[in-house]
Amino acid sequence: MRQTGVWDDDGADGRTRWLKISVPFLLCGVFLAAVGLFLPVEQWLLLVGMMVAYIVPPLGRETIIPVSILLGIPWWLIALTLAFLDFAGGLFMAWNFPLVLRIPYVGPRVRQFVAAGRAFLDRRPWLERLYFIGLIIFVSIPFDGSGSIVGSVVGRMLGMTKIEVLTCITIGGIIGSFAVALGIDYIANLIPTGAGSWVSVIVFLLVGTALLVMYRSYRREHKANT
């Protein structure tokens, strides 16, 4: 098994540590400012709301993307936005993992996940051979709990370096977000123009229900295997 210790602080001083905390948030601010240059105010505010909803559990890209497209946000923009958030979240975790462990309520939950994950991986050593591709697939799967934060923890349990984990999260976020957005956009284009908005709502509800059923099946299978 590869080394699976927690990413320790690298001896950075206070100023460097502050930069590591603030840079991911500053990047999000720059992204929003750039998008605001060409996006109408109403859509920009809606995009901000979707970003917040994506960060705060339990909503994931399987919910955020269909709702965003239904509300008029271009499919490529919401896909790019969520992929960027995965990158920013992965960057924050790579630079501040020990800090996250010290956050009340969040830290103990992460430690519990790490302990359970280590036991899971110890029983399945073959997963180590697929660690890089496996983490990309894990992050790209459009299910709750497959984003950058949990992906960072999983990568750390596999003994991956910060650069490896951030690379996997970025690639997985791009694949997952654009795959879902393209699929939803394709379904939306199949709806006749004069069919009315209620047809769109029904279609998206059906898609959401199908994704929910898939997620619950995945959870049952996962619990059965553990």
TAHUZI-V231927 format. One record per pair of residues at least 6 apart in sequence whose C-alpha atoms are under 6 Angstrom apart, sorted by the first residue. I is the first residue (numbers start at 1). J is the second residue. D is the distance in whole Angstrom. If there is no record, write none. Layout:
i: [I	I]
j: [J	J]
d: [D	D]
//
This chain:
i: [2	3	4	4	20	24	24	54	60	62	69	75	79	79	79	83	83	86	86	87	89	90	90	94	100	101	136	136	139	139	139	140	140	140	140	148	155]
j: [159	159	157	159	95	88	92	60	144	142	75	181	177	178	181	173	174	148	173	170	148	148	166	162	107	107	168	172	146	147	172	172	173	175	176	169	165]
d: [5	5	5	4	6	5	6	6	5	5	6	5	5	5	6	5	5	5	6	5	6	5	6	5	6	4	5	4	5	5	5	4	6	6	4	6	6]
//
